[in-house]
Amino acid sequence: MIRATRRGALAGALALPAAAAWAKPLPRAAAGVVVLYDPSLSGARNFAAWAKAQGGRSLPIEGDRIRFARAAFERSPALVVGLSRSADFVLIEDVAREAGYVKVAAPPSLSGMLARTPASGWALAPRR
């Protein structure tokens, strides 16, 4: 028969939640560049076509913006570059923050193309 003291039982009960907190799954490694664009803006469509030709993945911003953004960030892209209206960016940025992303400066290879469009350009990357 095993004898347990109150102190031992309490220590075991307190250790269980701490051990469970340490057992969180590791986040997936970020990979790839995704371009999100508003298909109603011609400059955004041109940028998406250029990005696709460079090997990036382009997704038109359509439907429910929150569900769209959650699906886009679920794949854990290394960089998300977008051209959209400001209202769309506010919603997408909110979902991005929940997923662990922050606003960053666009890489030089993309910033030149972003500057040529009248739409609002932005970039998001995982928080380090």
C-alpha positions as CSV (number, residue, x, y, z in Angstrom):
1,M,0.0,0.0,0.0
2,I,1.3,3.5,-1.0
3,R,0.9,6.2,1.7
4,A,0.2,9.7,0.4
5,T,0.4,12.8,2.5
6,R,-1.6,15.9,1.9
7,R,1.5,17.8,0.9
8,G,2.4,15.1,-1.7
9,A,-1.1,15.0,-3.1
10,L,-1.2,18.8,-3.4
11,A,2.2,18.9,-5.1
12,G,1.1,16.3,-7.6
13,A,-2.1,18.1,-8.3
14,L,-0.2,21.4,-8.9
15,A,2.4,19.8,-11.1
16,L,-0.1,18.4,-13.6
17,P,-1.2,21.7,-15.1
18,A,2.4,22.9,-15.3
19,A,3.4,19.7,-17.2
20,A,0.5,20.1,-19.5
21,A,1.5,23.7,-20.4
22,W,5.0,22.5,-21.3
23,A,3.6,19.9,-23.7
24,K,2.3,22.4,-26.3
25,P,2.9,21.4,-29.9
26,L,5.6,23.1,-31.7
27,P,4.5,25.6,-34.4
28,R,4.8,24.6,-38.0
29,A,7.8,26.0,-39.9
30,A,6.8,29.0,-42.0
31,A,7.2,28.5,-45.7
32,G,6.5,30.3,-48.9
33,V,5.3,33.7,-50.0
34,V,1.6,34.4,-50.4
35,V,0.1,37.4,-52.2
36,L,-3.4,38.5,-51.2
37,Y,-5.0,40.9,-53.5
38,D,-8.3,42.7,-54.2
39,P,-9.4,41.5,-57.6
40,S,-11.5,44.7,-58.1
41,L,-8.2,46.8,-58.3
42,S,-6.4,46.6,-61.6
43,G,-3.0,47.4,-60.0
44,A,-3.5,44.6,-57.5
45,R,-4.4,42.2,-60.3
46,N,-1.2,43.2,-62.2
47,F,0.9,42.7,-59.0
48,A,-0.7,39.2,-58.4
49,A,0.1,38.2,-62.0
50,W,3.7,39.4,-61.6
51,A,4.1,37.6,-58.3
52,K,2.7,34.4,-59.7
53,A,5.1,34.6,-62.6
54,Q,7.9,34.9,-60.0
55,G,6.8,31.7,-58.4
56,G,4.6,33.1,-55.5
57,R,1.1,32.0,-54.7
58,S,-1.7,34.6,-55.3
59,L,-5.1,34.5,-53.6
60,P,-7.8,36.9,-54.5
61,I,-9.5,38.4,-51.4
62,E,-13.1,37.2,-51.7
63,G,-16.1,36.4,-49.5
64,D,-16.0,36.7,-45.8
65,R,-12.7,38.4,-45.0
66,I,-12.2,36.8,-41.6
67,R,-12.7,33.3,-42.8
68,F,-10.5,34.0,-45.9
69,A,-7.7,35.3,-43.7
70,R,-7.9,32.4,-41.3
71,A,-7.6,30.0,-44.1
72,A,-4.6,31.9,-45.6
73,F,-2.7,32.0,-42.3
74,E,-3.5,28.4,-41.4
75,R,-0.9,27.4,-44.0
76,S,1.8,29.3,-42.0
77,P,3.3,31.3,-44.9
78,A,6.8,32.9,-44.3
79,L,5.6,36.2,-45.8
80,V,2.2,37.5,-46.7
81,V,2.2,40.5,-49.1
82,G,-1.1,42.2,-49.9
83,L,-2.7,44.9,-52.1
84,S,-6.1,45.8,-50.9
85,R,-8.4,48.5,-49.6
86,S,-7.6,49.8,-46.1
87,A,-10.7,48.2,-44.6
88,D,-9.7,44.7,-45.9
89,F,-6.2,45.2,-44.5
90,V,-7.6,46.1,-41.0
91,L,-9.5,42.8,-40.9
92,I,-6.7,40.7,-42.3
93,E,-4.1,42.3,-40.0
94,D,-6.3,41.4,-37.0
95,V,-6.5,37.8,-37.9
96,A,-2.7,37.8,-38.7
97,R,-2.0,39.1,-35.1
98,E,-4.0,36.3,-33.7
99,A,-1.9,33.8,-35.8
100,G,1.3,35.4,-34.6
101,Y,2.2,37.7,-37.5
102,V,3.3,41.3,-37.4
103,K,3.5,44.1,-40.0
104,V,6.9,44.3,-41.7
105,A,8.5,46.2,-44.5
106,A,8.2,44.5,-47.9
107,P,11.4,43.1,-49.2
108,P,13.2,45.3,-51.8
109,S,12.3,42.8,-54.6
110,L,8.6,43.5,-53.9
111,S,8.6,47.0,-52.7
112,G,9.3,48.5,-56.1
113,M,6.3,46.8,-57.6
114,L,4.1,47.7,-54.7
115,A,5.1,51.4,-55.1
116,R,3.8,51.4,-58.7
117,T,0.2,50.6,-57.7
118,P,-2.3,53.0,-56.2
119,A,-3.7,50.4,-53.8
120,S,-2.6,50.1,-50.3
121,G,0.4,47.7,-50.1
122,W,1.4,45.8,-46.9
123,A,3.5,42.8,-45.7
124,L,3.1,40.5,-42.7
125,A,5.6,38.0,-41.3
126,P,5.6,35.6,-38.4
127,R,6.7,37.1,-35.1
128,R,10.1,35.8,-34.1
